Amino acid sequence: MQSAVTAVRAGLCAGAMLIAAPAIAQDAPSPEPTADREDDEQAYPELLAGTLGVSGDLEEDSTPRTSLTNSRPDLPRWFDFKRRFEDRTGIKFGGS
C-alpha cells in the first residue's frame, strides 16, 4: 500500500514539474546578441529583394502566359464540338 502512495506522490511531483516548466522557461534571461548587424545582413540575404518581394510579383504578373487553348491545339476543336452538340440537343456538359 505504501508503494502505491509513493508512486502517486512521484507522479504528482512529475506532473507539477511539467506544468511549471513553461513558466520557468519564460523567466530565463534572453541570450545576448553575439554578432553585429552587418554580420547578420551578410549571413541572411534580403529575401524580399528578389522573387518574394513586390518587384518579383510584378515581374511575374507582366510575363506573357501561354493560354491553355494555345498550348493544346486540339482544344478549340473540342470546344467547337461541345457548342455544336449544345446547339443540336440543348444539352450542355463539362467537367473538372
N, C-alpha and C positions, 0 to 999 in steps of 0.2 A: 504494500500500500504506500509505503514511504517513497519507493522508487517512482511510483506514478505521480506523486505530488512533486517530486524533484523534476520529473520530465515536464510537467505542466509549467512549473516556475521557469525552467530553462527556455521553454517555448515562448512564454510571455516576455522574458528578457530579450530574446532574439527578435521578437515582433516589435518591441519598443525601440530597439536599436535601428531596425529597418525603417520605422516610422520617423525617427528623429534624424536619420541620415541626410535627407534633403535640407533640413533646417541647419544642420551643422555645416553642410557644404556651402550654403549661402553666406555664412559668416566668415568663410575663408577669405584672406586678402587676395586682391587681384594681382596677377603677375605683372611685374614691371616690364615695359617695352624694352626690348634689347636692341632693336635696330632703329636707325634714323628713318625719317620719312622718305628720303631719297633712295635708301636701300629697298624700302617697301615698293616704291614705284618701279624700280628695276626688276624686282622679283616678281611682281604681279603686273602684267600688262593691262592697259586700259581696255577693257572688253567692249565698252560702248563706242569705241572709236571705229570699230570695224562693222561686221555684218550684224552684230547685235544692237547697234545703235540706230538712230533715226536715219542717218545717211545710208546705212545698209538697207533699211526698209524702203527708202525712196528709190534707191538703185534697183532693188528687186521689183518694185512696182512698175518702174519705167521700162523694164526689159520686155521686149516683144515676146509674146507667147504664141505657140502653135495651138490652134484650137483643135478640139477632138475631131471635128469633121475634116480639117485639113490634114491631120496626121493619118487618118484612116479613109482612103478614097472610096471604100465600099459603103460607108455610112450614108452619103447622100442618096444612093440608090435605095437603101433600106428605108430612109425617111420618105422617099417618093412612094415606095410600095405601101407603107403604112397610110399615107394620105389617100392614095387611090383606093385602098381597102376600106377606109372610113367613108369615102365618097360613095362607094358602091353599096356598102352594107349598113352604114350608120354606126358601126361598132368601132370604138377606139380601144387600143390596147397599148400597154407599155410595161416596163419592168424596171426594177432597180436591183 
